[in-house]
């Protein structure tokens, strides 16, 4: 892998064009070269595979991805940075190794923008990114639930979100996104990332995680699981018997190991799906 540009070089290049990170867009650029390499390495050999990068910013991750042999579709919201990327990576764009999508990567909280989908094409891809905190959760869930062509995700996100994705049943951080993610994929911590590894420094801790899609997910209807899990966790402080009172009235048969007095956070993904199946049996 070729040497990465230092933060001094990136700052000088951007400042020459009057560009600085925008807090309104959640621009905290990852600048720790060792961590950037660790994130890329977690995705495995490139072998010409396609990476979907959201928020390439100053190209600190884009450049080593390309150097490692990845083809990259990068989605950037900042017009000034889009112009900079177009100039800085002109050769890669001309060769087709890099496709730059201008605009928001999300059409809505549950939909990838059409322009990004068009650039990704019909084949498999890997999501590798230093994500803006504000879009991390909806983007990760949308890719997992709606886009099985995305085989794995390797991302830098807010530590709190990473903890929720990997949380165990019964913990305070366990909730909807824990169930959905763990029903479809395996979550692994790559590294903890202190604020000093970013420019500018955020006010919160971050983490790098890998989310690898299971060969055999726990459900073949992830959208249905999303709806049921949201229904249950919307009243997470209530007992399941109260939350599902209509299903109980209709003759709900409680699955083994689940009691009406349980609260949602006690149920593992497997148990949640078993309960969902039981509810469907009396509601359909």
N, C-alpha and C positions, 0 to 999 in steps of 0.2 A: 504494500500500500504506500502510495506517495506521501511525502510529508504534508501535514495539514498546515493551513495558514494560521498564524498566531492571532490572538485577540488584538494585538497592536496593529497587525496588518489589516485585519477586518475593519477595525475602527477607522483607520486612515483611509481606506477605500470608500467606506460609507460617508465619512465626513467630507470627503472631496466632492461628493454629490449632494451634500446638505441633508443627509439621511441620519436619523437617530431612532432608537427603539421607541415605539409608541405604547404607552401604558394602556391606553384605551383598547388596544388590540391584543393585550396580554403578551407583548413581545419581551420575553426573557430568553436571550440566546444562550444555549449551552456552549461553553467555551473550554471545558476540560477535555483535552484530547484523549487521555486514557479512558475516560468514561464513554466518549464517543466511539472509540474502537470497541469497547466492551459491548456497547449496544449493538453495533453492527455484527460483531462476532456471535452474539446470541442468536442471530437469525440464520446462522449456518452459512455454507459456501454460496457465493452468488451464482455462479454458473449461468450467467445471463438471465437470471430470474428478474421479475418485475417487482419493484418496491414502490409503494404508495406513501409519499411523504407529505404531510400536512404541516404548513407553516415553515417552509424552508428558511425564511428570514434571510440571514446573511450567508447562507450556504455552508455553514460549518459542518453540517452533517451531509449535505448533498454532495459536496466534493469528494469526501472519502468513500461514500457509497458508489459513486461513479468510478473512482479509482480502483475499488475492490471488484468491479465487474458487474455491478447491478445496473439494470435499466431502471430509470426513475420517472415516475409521474409525480410532479410536485404541484401542490395547490397552495397558492398564496393570495391573501386578501389585500395586502398593501400594494398599491399601484407603484409607488416609488421603488420598492424592493423588487417588484416584478420587472421593472425596467432595468434595474441593476443586474438581476439574475440573467435576463435576456442578453445583456452585453457580456457579463463575466463568463457565462457558460455557452456562448454562441456556438463554439465548435461542437459541443455535446448535443445542442439542440439541432444543429444541421445534420449530425450523424444519426439522429433519432434515438440516441441513448437517453436523452432528457426531454420530457414533454412538460411544459409549464402551463398550468391551468390558472387563469386569472379569476379571482373571486372566491367566495365562500365555498368551502368543501361540502357544506350541508345546505340542502334546499329547505329542510325543516329538521326538527329534532330527531326525526325517524327516517329521513331520506338523504342519501348522498346526492349532491348536485349533479344534474344531467351531464354537464361538461366534464366533470371528473370521471363519471362512469364511462363516457364515450372514450376518454383518453386511456382508461384502464383496459378497455376491450373485453373480450369474452373469456380470456384465460385466467389461470390462477395468479394470485399476487400476494405479497407480504406487506403488511403495514409497518413501517419503520419511521418513527418521528419523535421529535421533542415537541409535545403537544401544548398549545395554549390551554391553560387550566380550564377556561370557561367552556370549551367544547369537548373535553376529554371523555366525560361520561356518555353523552349522547352519541359521539362518534364511535367509541368502542362498542357500545351495545348495538348500534345500527350495523356495524360491520359484522359482528358476531351473529346477530339474529337474522338479518336480511341478505347477507352476502357470503354464502358458504365458499365462494371462490377465494375469499381471504383466509388463507390457511393458518396464519399466525400473525400476532401483533407484538411488536417490540417497541415500547414507548417509554418516554420520560413524562411522568404526570405528578400531580400533587400527592404527597405522601398519604394524606387522609383518604384519597380515592383509591390508591393502591391497597391500603389496609382494608377498605370495604370490599374490594374485589376478591381478596384472598381470605376474608374473615371466616371463622369457624362458627357453626351453629351455637347459639347460646351467648355469644359475645355481643358487646354493645354496638360494634360496628357491622354486625351481620344484618343483611337486609335484602331488598329486591335484587340489587345488582350482584350481590354475592350468589344468590340462588341461580340467577340466569346465566352468569358467567361460568360457574362451576358445573352447571348442567351441560354446558356445551364445550368447555375447554379446561385446560389445566393452567393454573396461574403460578408463576415462579418469580421470586424476587431476584433481580440481577444485581442491583446495588442501591444503596441509599445515597442521595445526592444533596449535599448541603447548599445553601444559598450562594456560597462563594464560587460555585462552579458555573454561575450564570452571569451574563452581562445584559442589563443591570441585574442586581441581586433581588430576587423576590423576597417577600416577607415570611414565606412558609417553607417547610422542608419538602423535598421532592423524592421520588423514587423511580428507578428503572425496573420495569417488569416485562416478562414474556408471557403471552397468552397464546397457548398452542391448542388448536382445535382438536377435540377428541376424535379418534377414528370411529368410535361408536358413541355418539352423544346420548344423553339420558332421555331425550325426546326428539321426535321427528317433526314436532310442531312448536318450534320456539316462539312464534308469535302468540300462540295460544297460552303458552307458559307465561309470557310477559303479562298478558291481560289478567290471568288468574293471580299471579304473584303480586301485581299491583293492587288488585282487589283485596287480597288478604293483608298486605303490609300497610295499606292505607289506614288501617285501624289496628296497628301492631300492638297497642297496649291492651286491647281487648282479648278475651279468650276466644278460641276458634269456634266454640259453640255459639257464641253471640255473633261473631262475624258472619258465620254461615248458617244463620238461623232458618233461612228459607229452605236451604238444602236439608237441614235437620228435620224440618217439618215435612219435607217430601220423602223422608225415609232414608237419609244418609247413613250408610254403613261405614263406621270409622275404620280405617286401615289399621293393621296391627302396629302397636307402638305409639299410636296417636290418640289422645284423649280430648274430649270437649273442653277441658280446663287448660289445655296447652295454649301457649301464645306462639305467634308465627315464628319468632326468632329461634325457637327450639328445634324446628324442623330442618333436617338436612335437605339438600336438593332432591335426593331420592324419595324422602318422605313427603316433600311438597308435591312431587309429581304423583305419588300414590294417592294423596288426598285429592288432588285435581281430578284424577281418573274417577275417584269415588263420587265426587261432586257432579261430574259430567254424567255419570250413570243415572242420577236421579233428576238432573235438570234437562237433559236432552229429550 
